[in-house]
Structures are given as structure tokens and as C-alpha cells.
């Protein structure tokens, strides 16, 4: 994570550092990460559908553009045919002056048919141009909607990261009472008090490590957390009481203790676990 992201996440997490208590009502709420995951899945489906719509709209516009090119070529050909028909008719009119029996009907019919074909082509061009304009607007709207959905998806993914951090932060701030035993070797030069202090210290350390392992194990994202066990969880021994202790030969000193532990991780701990 960048420093900026960590800062933003820490700001969002600030209420979590006030108290480690979580009400039963809060525990029964739907996991925000799961809720966001559902939204991400739904948004991905929406994006897939809009992408398919975009492909269809693009293909439709391409067909209209191809039709437009075809109509333009045909239009030029039909105009040339009309011009030829007009020239032929003009020649017949010229011959009519010399020969009153000259046929005009067939030439007039050819010219009229050529002119009608040009008009029909022009009408088809107008209709196709209108369809192209509508297709371009439709495609533009689809692209805008797709871009908006992609932005919403990115926002959801960012929200998921924040929700994951908050969830881990809540799960990390736990306390527990553990019963732990440890056997240490005391040097022959050590006093009973020194040996007892050493046994108590090492037993407490074992309790801290046991609690840390349990804490990471119970995390929703325990697999990820276990890969980053170097993150400082600042586990404190709030209180510890010996249950049983004594020597067991060869300078071995056994101690069984009950310890109350509290995890007080720094604000960045949850961020560092992601």
C-alpha cells in the first residue's frame, strides 16, 4: 500500500481505536466485505452485459457505415446512368426536328426510370444517415455507461480494501485468558527468586506466542495473516497468576500460569496484513 492509502485507511479506522468492545448487535450484522463482494459480482455481471451490448451496437453501426458507402457508390452510378439517359433523350429530341416519326417514348421512359432510381437512392441515403446518427449516439451512451460502471467497480474494490482493513482491525483487538506451562533450565548460580522470575517471564512469552497464533488463526483472512506474522500486534500481559511451579531435577524449573492477555496493535497493523 502507498502511504496515501494507509493514511486514508487509518482515518477511516479511527473510531476502532477508541474501544475494543463490539456489541452483539454489531456481531450479528452482515459482514461488510461479503456485502461488497456481492455488489462487485453484480457489477461485474452488469459490465459483462454492457460490454456485449457495446459489441452489438458497434457491429450495427459498422453495418450502417458499410451500407452508407454502398449507397454512395450506387448513387454516383445512378446519377451517371441518369445523365446518359438524358443525353440520349436530348439526341432523340434533336432527331425529331428532322424526323417527326422519331421514337421518344422509350427514351423518356428510360430517363424517368433513371431519375426515379436516383431519388430512391437519395431517400435511402437519408434514412441510413439518420440510422447512423442514432447508432453513434446510442454507442456513445453505452460507452459512457460502461465507463461509469468501471468507475463504480473501482470504487467498490477500494471500499472492499477499506472494509477488509476495518474487519481485521476489529478482529485483532481481542483479549483472552490462557493457561500455559513452560519448563526452563536454571543455572546453578541462580537464586530461587531469579529462577522463578525467569520461569515466569518465559511462561508469559509462551502465552503471548500462543495467543498470537490463536489470534491469527481466528481471523477471517487467517491464511493471508499467517504469511505476514512479522506484523507487530503489541500483545500485552495484563495480569498473570502462577498455578503450579517447582523443580523437576537437573535444574529444570516447571511453571504453570494463567495469564490475561490483550492485543493492542498499532493502527497500521491491519493495513500491513493486506
Secondary structure, DSSP 4 states (H G I P E B T S, - for coil): --HHHHHHHHHHHGGGGT-----HHHHTSPPHHHHHHHHHHHHHHHHHHHHHHHHHHHHHHHHHHHHHHHHHHHHHHHHHHHHHHHHHHHHHHHHHHH-TT---HHHHHHHHHHHHHHHHHHHHHHHHHHHHHHHHHHHHHHHHHHHHHHHHHHHHHHHHHHHHHHHHHHHHS-EEEEEEEEEEE--TT--HHHHHHHHHHHHHHHHHHHHHHHHHHHSTTHHHHHTTTTS---EEEEEEEEEEEEE-STTEEEEEEEEEEEE---THHHHHT-
